[in-house]
Amino acid sequence: MQTVSQTPLESETDQLAAPVKITAVLVMSTLVAALGGLLFGFDTAVIAGTTHALTQVFHLSPATLGVTVSCALWGTIIGAGLAGYVGERFGRRDSLRVMAVLYLLSAIGCALAWNWHAFLASRIIGGLGIGGSSVLGPMYIAEIAPAKLRGRLVGLFQVNIVVGILMAYLSNYLVSLQNLGASEWRWQLVVPALPSVIFLLLLFVIPRSPRWLIKKNRFHEAKDALAMTGENDPDLELACITKSIGAESCLSGERLFSYEHRLPIFLAITIAIFSQLSGINAVLYYLNDIFQSVGISGGIQTVAIGATNLVFTALALLVIDKLGRRLLLLTGSIGMTATLSGVAVIFYTHAHRELLVWLLITYCASFSFSLGAVIWVYISEVFPNAVRAKGQALGSLTHWAMNAIVSAAFPVLAARAGSAPFTFFAAMMMVQFFVVLFIYPETKRVSLEEMRLKIAK
């Protein structure tokens, strides 16, 4: 009897219909890679508790405070830009080890900084680690995850980011209770050294990405990695990925900037830009200053906002593969537009200041449930295998470049007119709603190999 061979699309459909096998290696690998997100969140948010002390110690103006806070973000641009190349050359897992070392050096350097320039240099080193891990972590998880669970598993990276933010706020609060005097800010900034060491050690116990191994023609190792991470038929999946990568290379080689990739490039760049034009990192970095400007003590309120981020990111993670990425983005756009408008009114009228905390909590909930949960998942999904590392790097680089610009400009603009930044952020979220509504495709439950065909339609 003659047998009929399956096309890649048919075999992928069969794989999606099969029950998902969750192995200990898949869980362990996802959690370890997601630790890069925890350090990402911790390192970016820990500065919030030290801005007042740094202003006094280094005699900073609003402009130089903006430079101090944003300098790490300029490091992230370099880290994100290089991560695609490094990830392709040395692999996602091994490159993450370098990021762990950079996190460690930054924490120690900031704590021991003897002048402003030494502090800036240490923060930039940490930025290299943040930028690199923001590319490599989601990409690694996306490449080991079953399509049915990819949204949730890659979303764990974002969960760890908000866990890191919450840990930073909580750590800053607990350190502030120890009455450490002038050295308090140094102790706050050295805390990330411990999770950096743990992250580095755990990266020695997880496998390499099977899709990277296939691109390097290391098929036996790739098959073993696929089996360890729960593929029901490693041989079939190996053949599908190999064929898909070959087809992509024939069409456009490994050139990212080609006509065929125009939509993935647009999606990655715009979601990264909107993520920062939401104002989320400007709010998180300057949270204590925002509260102090209306006569509210930061402290426990920042912890409450960090907890809100965690709860709503976790909630989004539970539904992202059911409701889809687009619905979360649309819902969040509405929530952020409304709450940012409310914050702008408070700063413009100087009335109803008691509502500020609740508006910011609701705003952070809206962000976490939408852009916060979706951005790294979406960027890791929309690019074909052949250019995923470069595409992920492009999206991450755009994200960090916008973050640096917004974070540097925020204190200067807020000092001139407190309502102006929030009015602008609200308008951008309204624009995002319509861009997502009319342009963004849904990517839930689509395999990475099918994605190229879906987006090309």
C-alpha positions in Angstrom: 0.0 0.0 0.0 1.3 3.4 -0.9 1.8 5.9 1.9 1.2 9.6 1.6 3.8 11.8 3.1 2.7 14.7 5.3 3.3 18.3 4.6 4.9 20.4 7.3 1.5 22.1 7.9 -0.3 18.8 8.2 2.3 17.4 10.6 2.2 20.5 12.7 -1.6 20.3 12.9 -1.3 16.7 14.1 1.2 17.8 16.7 -1.2 20.6 17.9 -4.0 18.1 18.2 -1.9 15.7 20.3 -2.0 16.0 24.1 0.8 18.2 25.5 3.4 16.4 27.5 4.9 18.6 30.2 8.3 17.3 31.4 10.4 18.2 34.3 13.1 19.5 31.9 10.6 21.7 30.1 9.4 23.2 33.4 13.0 23.6 34.7 14.3 25.1 31.5 11.4 27.6 31.3 11.8 28.7 35.0 15.5 29.1 34.7 15.3 31.2 31.5 12.6 33.2 33.1 14.9 34.1 36.0 16.6 36.5 33.5 13.2 38.3 33.6 13.4 38.5 37.4 16.8 40.1 37.3 15.6 42.4 34.4 12.7 43.6 36.6 14.8 43.9 39.8 17.6 45.8 38.1 15.4 48.3 36.4 13.1 49.0 39.3 15.6 49.0 42.2 16.8 52.5 41.2 13.3 53.9 42.2 14.2 53.7 45.9 17.5 55.4 45.5 16.8 58.5 43.4 16.5 60.8 46.4 19.8 59.6 47.9 21.6 59.7 44.6 20.4 63.2 44.0 21.9 64.3 47.3 25.1 62.2 47.1 26.0 63.2 43.5 24.3 66.6 43.5 22.0 65.9 40.6 19.7 68.3 38.7 16.5 67.0 37.1 18.4 66.5 33.9 21.3 64.6 35.4 18.9 62.5 37.5 17.3 61.6 34.2 20.7 60.6 32.8 21.4 58.6 36.0 18.2 56.6 35.8 18.3 56.1 32.0 22.0 55.3 31.6 21.3 51.6 32.3 18.8 51.7 29.5 21.4 52.9 27.0 23.3 49.8 28.0 20.2 47.7 27.2 20.2 49.1 23.7 23.7 47.8 23.1 22.9 44.5 24.9 19.8 44.0 22.9 21.5 44.9 19.6 24.4 42.4 20.2 22.2 39.6 21.7 20.9 38.5 18.3 24.4 37.9 17.0 25.7 36.4 20.2 22.6 34.2 20.5 23.1 32.9 17.0 26.8 32.3 17.4 27.0 30.7 20.8 23.4 29.7 21.5 20.6 31.1 23.6 21.5 29.2 26.8 25.2 29.9 26.8 24.7 33.6 26.0 22.4 33.9 29.0 25.3 32.9 31.2 27.2 36.0 30.0 24.1 38.1 31.0 24.1 36.6 34.5 27.8 37.6 34.9 26.9 41.1 33.8 24.1 41.4 36.3 26.5 40.3 39.1 29.2 42.8 38.1 26.6 45.6 37.9 25.2 45.0 41.4 28.6 44.9 43.0 29.8 47.9 41.0 26.8 50.1 41.9 27.2 49.2 45.6 30.9 50.2 45.6 30.7 53.2 43.3 33.1 55.9 44.5 31.8 58.7 42.2 29.0 59.4 39.7 30.9 58.2 36.7 31.7 54.9 38.3 28.0 54.5 39.2 27.0 55.2 35.6 29.5 52.7 34.3 28.1 50.0 36.6 24.5 50.7 35.6 25.4 50.5 32.0 27.0 47.1 32.5 23.7 46.0 34.1 21.9 47.4 31.1 23.9 45.1 28.8 22.6 42.2 30.8 19.0 43.4 30.8 19.0 44.1 27.1 20.6 40.7 26.3 18.3 38.7 28.5 15.2 40.5 27.2 16.1 39.0 23.8 17.5 35.6 24.7 15.1 34.6 27.5 11.8 34.8 25.6 13.4 33.4 22.5 14.8 30.4 24.3 11.5 29.7 26.0 9.5 30.1 22.7 11.8 27.6 21.0 11.4 24.9 23.6 7.7 25.4 24.3 4.8 23.4 22.8 2.6 25.7 20.6 -0.5 25.1 22.9 1.5 26.4 25.9 3.8 28.9 24.3 1.9 32.0 25.4 1.8 30.9 29.0 5.4 29.7 29.1 6.9 32.7 27.4 4.6 34.8 29.6 6.5 33.5 32.6 9.4 35.7 31.6 7.1 38.7 32.0 5.8 37.3 35.3 9.3 37.2 36.5 9.9 40.7 35.4 7.0 41.9 37.6 8.2 39.6 40.4 11.6 41.3 40.1 9.9 44.7 40.3 8.0 43.7 43.4 11.1 42.2 45.0 13.0 45.5 44.2 10.3 47.6 45.9 10.0 45.2 48.8 13.7 45.0 49.2 14.1 48.7 49.1 11.4 49.1 51.7 12.9 46.5 54.0 16.4 47.9 53.7 15.0 51.4 54.5 13.8 50.0 57.8 17.3 49.0 58.9 18.4 52.6 59.6 21.6 52.2 57.6 22.1 55.9 57.2 24.2 57.2 54.3 25.0 53.8 53.0 21.4 52.7 52.6 21.3 53.1 48.8 24.4 51.0 48.4 22.8 48.1 50.3 19.6 48.5 48.2 21.6 48.2 45.0 23.8 45.2 46.0 20.8 42.9 46.7 20.5 41.7 43.0 23.9 40.1 43.3 22.4 37.0 45.1 19.8 36.1 42.4 22.4 36.8 39.7 24.6 34.0 41.2 21.7 31.6 41.4 20.7 32.4 37.8 24.3 31.7 36.6 24.5 28.3 38.4 21.1 27.1 37.2 22.0 27.8 33.5 24.4 24.9 33.7 21.6 22.4 34.1 19.2 23.1 31.2 19.5 22.0 27.5 20.3 24.2 24.5 17.4 25.3 22.2 16.6 22.5 19.7 15.9 25.0 16.9 19.3 26.6 17.4 20.9 23.1 17.4 19.1 22.3 14.1 20.4 25.5 12.5 23.9 24.4 13.5 23.3 20.9 12.0 23.6 19.3 15.4 20.6 17.0 14.8 21.3 14.3 17.3 21.5 16.9 20.1 18.4 18.6 18.8 16.4 15.4 18.8 17.4 14.7 22.4 16.5 18.3 23.4 13.0 17.9 21.8 12.5 14.6 23.6 13.5 16.1 26.9 11.1 19.1 26.5 8.1 16.9 25.8 7.7 16.5 22.0 5.4 13.5 21.3 7.3 12.6 18.1 10.8 14.1 18.2 11.7 12.7 14.8 8.7 14.2 13.1 9.2 17.6 14.9 12.9 17.5 13.9 11.9 17.0 10.2 9.3 19.8 10.3 11.7 22.3 11.9 14.5 21.4 9.5 12.2 21.7 6.5 10.8 25.0 7.7 14.2 26.5 8.3 15.4 25.3 4.9 12.4 26.9 3.2 12.8 30.2 5.0 16.5 30.3 4.1 15.7 29.7 0.4 13.1 32.5 0.4 15.1 35.2 2.1 18.2 33.7 3.5 18.9 35.1 7.0 18.3 38.7 6.0 15.9 40.3 8.5 15.2 43.4 6.4 13.4 41.9 3.4 10.0 42.5 1.9 8.8 39.1 3.2 9.4 40.2 6.8 7.8 43.6 6.6 4.8 42.7 8.8 6.8 40.9 11.6 9.2 43.9 11.6 6.2 46.3 11.9 4.6 44.3 14.7 7.8 44.0 16.7 8.7 47.7 16.4 5.3 49.0 17.1 4.5 46.8 20.1 7.9 47.8 21.6 7.2 51.5 21.0 3.7 51.4 22.4 5.0 49.5 25.5 7.1 52.5 26.4 4.7 55.2 25.2 2.3 53.8 27.7 4.6 55.5 30.3 5.0 52.3 32.4 8.7 52.5 33.0 8.7 56.3 33.6 6.0 55.7 36.3 7.9 52.7 37.8 11.3 54.4 37.9 10.0 57.7 39.3 7.2 56.3 41.5 8.5 57.7 44.7 9.0 61.1 43.1 5.5 61.1 41.7 4.0 60.4 45.1 6.2 63.0 46.8 5.1 65.6 44.3 1.6 65.4 45.6 2.5 65.0 49.2 2.2 61.3 49.5 4.9 59.1 51.1 6.0 56.3 48.7 7.0 53.3 50.9 4.2 50.8 51.1 2.3 52.3 48.1 5.1 51.2 45.8 4.9 47.7 47.2 1.2 47.7 46.5 1.7 48.7 42.9 4.4 46.0 42.5 2.0 43.4 43.9 -0.7 44.7 41.5 1.6 44.2 38.6 2.3 40.6 39.7 -1.4 39.7 40.2 -2.6 41.0 36.9 0.3 39.6 34.9 -0.4 36.2 36.4 -4.1 36.6 35.6 -3.2 37.4 32.0 -1.0 34.4 31.8 -3.9 32.1 32.7 -6.0 33.4 29.8 -3.5 34.5 27.1 -3.7 31.2 25.2 -7.5 31.2 25.5 -8.5 34.8 24.9 -5.6 35.6 22.6 -3.0 38.4 22.4 -5.2 40.9 20.6 -8.1 41.0 23.1 -5.7 41.5 26.0 -4.0 44.4 24.1 -7.4 46.0 23.2 -8.7 45.7 26.7 -5.5 47.2 28.3 -5.5 50.1 25.8 -8.9 51.2 27.1 -7.9 50.9 30.7 -4.7 52.8 30.3 -6.2 55.6 28.3 -8.8 56.1 31.0 -6.5 56.0 34.0 -3.7 58.0 32.5 -6.3 60.7 31.6 -7.4 60.7 35.3 -3.8 61.1 36.5 -3.3 64.0 34.1 -6.4 65.7 35.4 -5.1 65.4 39.0 -1.8 67.0 38.1 -3.5 69.7 36.0 -6.1 70.7 38.6 -4.1 69.8 41.8 -7.4 68.4 43.1 -8.5 64.9 44.2 -4.9 63.8 45.0 -6.2 61.0 47.2 -7.3 59.3 44.0 -3.8 59.2 42.6 -2.7 55.9 44.2 -5.9 54.1 43.0 -5.6 55.5 39.5 -1.9 54.3 39.3 -2.8 50.9 40.7 -5.6 50.5 38.1 -3.2 51.8 35.4 -0.5 49.3 36.3 -3.2 46.5 36.4 -4.3 47.5 32.9 -0.7 47.5 31.6 0.2 44.2 33.2 -2.9 42.5 31.9 -2.2 43.6 28.3 1.1 45.0 27.0 3.1 43.7 30.0 1.9 40.1 29.5 1.9 40.2 25.6 5.0 42.1 24.4 7.7 39.5 24.9 5.4 36.6 23.8 4.4 38.4 20.7 7.9 39.5 19.6 9.1 35.9 20.1 6.3 34.5 17.9 6.0 36.6 14.8 9.4 36.1 13.2 10.3 33.0 11.2 13.0 30.6 12.6 15.7 31.8 10.2 15.6 35.4 11.5 14.0 35.0 15.0 17.2 36.0 16.9 17.6 39.1 14.8 13.9 40.0 14.9 13.8 39.5 18.7 16.9 41.7 19.0 15.2 44.4 16.8 12.1 44.4 19.0 14.0 44.5 22.2 16.4 47.2 20.9 13.4 49.4 20.0 11.9 48.8 23.4 15.0 49.8 25.2 15.7 52.8 23.0 12.2 54.2 23.6 12.6 53.4 27.3 15.8 55.4 27.6 14.3 58.4 25.7 11.1 58.4 27.8 12.9 57.8 31.1 15.4 60.6 30.5 12.8 63.1 29.3 10.1 62.4 32.0 11.6 64.3 35.0 12.4 67.3 32.8 8.9 67.4 31.3 7.2 66.7 34.6 9.1 69.5 36.3 7.7 71.9 33.7 4.1 70.7 33.6 3.2 67.6 35.7 0.1 66.8 33.6 1.9 66.9 30.2 3.6 63.4 30.2 0.4 61.7 31.3 -1.7 63.4 28.7 0.7 62.3 26.0 0.8 58.7 27.3 -3.0 58.5 27.3 -3.2 59.7 23.7 -0.6 57.1 22.7 -2.7 54.3 24.2 -5.7 55.5 22.2 -3.6 55.3 19.1 -2.5 51.8 20.1 -6.1 50.6 20.3 -6.8 51.3 16.7 -3.4 50.0 15.4 -4.0 46.7 17.2 -7.7 46.5 16.1 -6.9 47.0 12.4 -3.4 45.5 11.9 -2.3 43.0 14.5 -2.9 39.3 13.7 -3.8 36.8 16.4 -1.0 34.3 17.1 -2.5 32.0 19.8 -2.2 28.3 19.3 -0.1 28.7 16.1 3.1 26.8 15.9 6.3 28.7 15.2 6.6 26.9 11.8 3.0 27.7 10.8 3.4 31.4 11.9 5.4 32.3 8.7 2.5 31.0 6.6 -0.2 32.8 8.7 1.5 36.2 8.7 2.3 36.0 5.0 -1.4 35.7 4.1 
